Amino acid sequence: MAIRTALTLRLENTLGALDRVCQALARENANIIGMSLEGTGVLLLVADNPVHVAGLLRNRDYIVEEREVLYVTVSNGPGGVSAAARLLSQAGVNIEYAFATAGSEQEMAALVVVVEDAQRAAAAAGM
């Protein structure tokens, strides 16, 4: 488990909006390690270098919010996400938002968990 910085910004509902963000980051060798795009246009990014990525996006006139999130590696199989969710629940931590991803051939999956206080949640859950 690690605590990472997630960046949140709003994209316009226009053709290529996500592509423009991704291309801008790729040109600067910024790697996206987690991403979620809601139907409302809210994009949540976890990048390898959030300070650099936030600066790049702000230079392109995006309003960027930063927030600490939990970045948890879980087993990529039945019960993997459940184990992490149970641990947080038993520690009294409410999950506000979460998403996970893994390739079918990978043994581990990445789980991004948004909570009120990532530092406190990690300590409470012993993660």
C-alpha positions as CSV (number, residue, x, y, z in Angstrom):
1,M,0.0,0.0,0.0
2,A,1.1,3.5,-0.8
3,I,-0.3,6.9,-0.5
4,R,-0.3,8.7,-3.8
5,T,-1.6,12.1,-5.0
6,A,-4.6,12.0,-7.3
7,L,-5.3,14.9,-9.6
8,T,-8.9,15.8,-10.4
9,L,-10.0,18.0,-13.2
10,R,-13.0,18.5,-15.4
11,L,-13.0,17.9,-19.1
12,E,-15.4,19.4,-21.6
13,N,-17.8,17.0,-23.3
14,T,-16.1,17.4,-26.6
15,L,-14.5,15.1,-29.2
16,G,-10.9,14.4,-28.2
17,A,-10.9,16.0,-24.7
18,L,-9.4,13.0,-23.0
19,D,-7.0,12.4,-26.0
20,R,-5.7,16.0,-25.6
21,V,-4.8,15.5,-22.0
22,C,-3.2,12.1,-22.6
23,Q,-1.2,13.3,-25.5
24,A,0.1,16.3,-23.5
25,L,1.2,14.0,-20.7
26,A,2.8,11.5,-23.1
27,R,4.8,14.3,-24.8
28,E,6.3,15.1,-21.4
29,N,6.9,11.4,-20.6
30,A,4.4,11.5,-17.7
31,N,3.0,8.1,-17.0
32,I,-0.6,7.6,-15.9
33,I,-0.8,4.7,-13.4
34,G,-4.5,5.1,-12.7
35,M,-7.4,6.9,-14.3
36,S,-11.1,7.2,-14.0
37,L,-13.4,9.4,-16.2
38,E,-16.9,9.9,-15.1
39,G,-19.8,10.7,-17.4
40,T,-19.9,14.2,-16.0
41,G,-16.4,14.9,-17.3
42,V,-14.6,14.6,-14.0
43,L,-11.2,13.0,-14.6
44,L,-9.3,11.5,-11.7
45,L,-5.6,10.8,-12.5
46,V,-2.9,9.1,-10.6
47,A,0.4,9.8,-12.3
48,D,4.0,8.8,-11.6
49,N,5.0,12.4,-10.9
50,P,1.9,14.3,-9.8
51,V,3.7,17.6,-9.2
52,H,5.0,17.6,-12.8
53,V,1.6,16.5,-14.2
54,A,-0.3,19.1,-12.1
55,G,1.9,21.8,-13.4
56,L,1.5,20.6,-17.0
57,L,-2.2,20.6,-16.8
58,R,-2.4,24.0,-15.0
59,N,-0.2,25.4,-17.8
60,R,-2.9,24.2,-20.2
61,D,-5.6,26.1,-18.2
62,Y,-7.1,23.1,-16.4
63,I,-8.2,23.7,-12.9
64,V,-6.5,20.8,-11.0
65,E,-7.3,19.7,-7.5
66,E,-4.9,17.4,-5.6
67,R,-5.9,14.8,-3.0
68,E,-4.1,12.0,-1.3
69,V,-5.5,8.5,-2.1
70,L,-4.6,5.0,-1.1
71,Y,-2.9,3.0,-3.9
72,V,-3.2,-0.7,-2.9
73,T,-1.9,-3.8,-4.7
74,V,-4.3,-6.7,-4.3
75,S,-4.5,-10.2,-5.6
76,N,-6.0,-10.3,-9.1
77,G,-8.5,-13.0,-8.3
78,P,-11.8,-13.6,-6.5
79,G,-11.7,-11.8,-3.2
80,G,-8.7,-9.5,-3.9
81,V,-10.6,-6.2,-3.7
82,S,-12.8,-7.6,-1.0
83,A,-9.9,-8.2,1.4
84,A,-8.8,-4.5,1.1
85,A,-12.4,-3.2,1.4
86,R,-12.9,-5.4,4.5
87,L,-9.7,-4.2,6.1
88,L,-10.7,-0.6,5.6
89,S,-14.3,-1.2,6.8
90,Q,-13.1,-3.0,9.9
91,A,-10.8,0.0,10.6
92,G,-13.8,2.4,10.4
93,V,-12.7,3.9,7.1
94,N,-15.5,4.9,4.7
95,I,-14.6,4.5,1.0
96,E,-15.9,7.5,-1.0
97,Y,-14.8,6.2,-4.4
98,A,-12.6,3.4,-5.7
99,F,-11.5,1.8,-9.0
100,A,-9.2,-1.1,-9.8
101,T,-7.5,-2.4,-12.9
102,A,-5.4,-5.4,-14.0
103,G,-4.7,-7.4,-17.0
104,S,-6.2,-10.9,-17.0
105,E,-2.7,-12.5,-17.1
106,Q,-1.4,-10.4,-14.1
107,E,-1.3,-11.9,-10.6
108,M,-1.8,-8.5,-8.9
109,A,-4.3,-5.7,-9.5
110,A,-4.0,-2.0,-8.6
111,L,-6.8,-0.5,-6.4
112,V,-7.1,3.3,-6.0
113,V,-9.2,4.2,-3.0
114,V,-10.4,7.7,-2.2
115,V,-11.1,8.3,1.5
116,E,-11.5,11.4,3.6
117,D,-8.0,11.2,5.1
118,A,-5.6,8.8,3.4
119,Q,-2.9,9.1,6.1
120,R,-5.4,8.3,8.9
121,A,-7.0,5.5,6.9
122,A,-3.6,3.9,6.1
123,A,-2.6,4.0,9.8
124,A,-6.0,2.8,11.1
125,A,-6.0,-0.1,8.6
126,G,-2.4,-1.0,9.3
127,M,-1.7,-0.7,5.6
